[in-house]
Amino acid sequence: MAKKQEIRTVSFVHIGDELVNTDDLDDDQRRRLATWLKTTYLNTLFQGKAEFFESSGEGDCQERRRGVK
């Protein structure tokens, strides 16, 4: 039987010139990071078929769909 070994992962992000542990981010920074990760993933997955972006309000989605910026 294979030996079990615990694996610990740690993630960092650049804030300015500093590397910051993601555990040290405040709630707003975590939300912005999560939004960036999700939109980047979805835009890569659906490249040429759809465009995803962070919405600043409820009206953004409808306006963007109609081509109004």
C-alpha positions in Angstrom: 0.0 0.0 0.0 1.2 3.5 -0.8 2.4 5.8 1.9 -0.1 8.5 2.7 1.4 12.0 2.8 -0.3 15.3 3.7 -0.1 17.9 1.0 -0.4 21.6 1.9 -1.0 24.2 -0.7 -0.4 27.9 -0.4 -1.4 30.6 -2.9 -0.1 34.1 -3.4 -1.2 37.1 -5.5 0.7 40.2 -6.5 -0.5 43.4 -4.9 1.7 46.1 -6.4 5.3 44.8 -6.1 4.4 42.5 -3.1 3.5 38.9 -3.0 0.6 38.5 -0.6 -0.8 35.2 0.8 -4.4 34.8 -0.2 -5.3 34.0 3.4 -4.3 37.6 4.3 -6.7 39.2 1.8 -9.8 41.1 3.1 -13.3 40.2 2.0 -13.4 42.8 -0.9 -10.0 41.6 -2.2 -11.1 38.0 -2.1 -14.3 38.8 -4.0 -12.4 40.7 -6.7 -9.9 37.8 -7.0 -12.7 35.3 -7.3 -14.5 37.4 -9.9 -11.2 37.8 -11.9 -10.6 34.0 -11.8 -14.1 33.1 -12.8 -14.3 35.6 -15.7 -10.8 34.6 -17.0 -11.8 30.9 -16.9 -15.1 31.5 -18.6 -13.7 33.9 -21.3 -11.1 31.2 -22.1 -13.6 28.4 -22.1 -16.1 30.3 -24.4 -13.6 32.3 -26.5 -15.2 33.5 -29.7 -18.7 32.5 -28.5 -19.4 34.7 -25.4 -17.7 37.4 -23.4 -18.0 37.6 -19.6 -17.2 40.6 -17.5 -17.8 41.9 -14.0 -21.1 43.7 -13.7 -21.3 46.9 -11.7 -25.1 46.8 -11.5 -28.2 45.0 -12.7 -28.6 47.1 -15.8 -25.1 46.2 -17.1 -26.0 42.9 -18.5 -28.9 44.1 -20.6 -27.1 47.2 -21.9 -24.0 45.2 -22.9 -26.1 42.6 -24.7 -27.7 45.4 -26.8 -24.3 46.8 -27.6 -24.6 49.9 -25.5 -21.5 50.6 -23.5 
